[in-house]
C-alpha cells in the first residue's frame, strides 16, 4: 500500500553519501581496478594506515588511470544504484526535505549515474578533469585546509554550513566518520554503523533505501506538529523490510 508522508518539521536537510550508499559498489575502486596501474593499491594502503588523507590518496590514484572518457562513462553506466533510492528522493521531496549528495568520489561518475536514474540533485564531490587522450587529474573544490582528516571533500564543511537545521546523514563508510559527529541523526550501513555504535552516536542501521524511507517517515512523523496530518507522497513509495 502507498506510504503516507507526514509533514516534516521545519529546516530538515538530508546529506547522502554516494559510493556504497546510493551506488551499490565503490565506483572509484571499480575504475582503479579496471584502468589504473597496480601502484594504486600501494597508495590505498598508505591511506588505510592513516599516513595520508583521502585528498592525496585520490589525487595520486587518478594520475595512474589510463582511460578514455567513453570508457569511464561505460563503467559508470554498469554500476547499479540502490533501486529504492529514487523512491527515497520522492518521499523527501513530498515532505519538503532537501537532499544533497556529498561524495569523496568523482563528480563525473556521480552526476552521470544520478542522471541515468532520472535524478536531479545537488552534488558536492571531487572534480574529475579530462586532460585529453586517456589522462585525468582530480581537483578538490570542497576541500579545506583545516580538515582534520585531510579529505578530498570535507563533508563536515557541508553539514556545518547548515548549522541551525536538523541534519540527517545517510552513509556507509570511512569518509562519513567525521561528519557523523556533526549530524543530528544517522542512517548507517557497513563500517559507518560500526563507527556510530563505538562512538555512541544517534543512529539506526539500514540495509537499503527502502529501510531508510521507512525510518525517515517514522522519525519525521514523531516530530511533526500536533494537528498537522500526514500527506500522501506524490508517486508510490511502498513499504518493505529494511
Secondary structure, 3 states (H helix, E strand, C coil): CECEECCCCCCEEEEECCECCCECCCHHHHHHHHHECCCHHHHHHHHHCCCCCHHHHHHHHHHCECCCHHHHHHHHHHCCECCCHHHHHHHHHHCCCEEEEEEEEEHHHHHHHHHHCCCCCEEEEEEEEEEECCEEEEECCCCCCCCCCCCCCCHHHHHHHCCCCEEEEEECCHHHHHHHCCCCEEEECHHHHHHHHHHCCCEEECCCHHHHHHHHHHHHHHHCCCCCCCEECCCCCECCCC
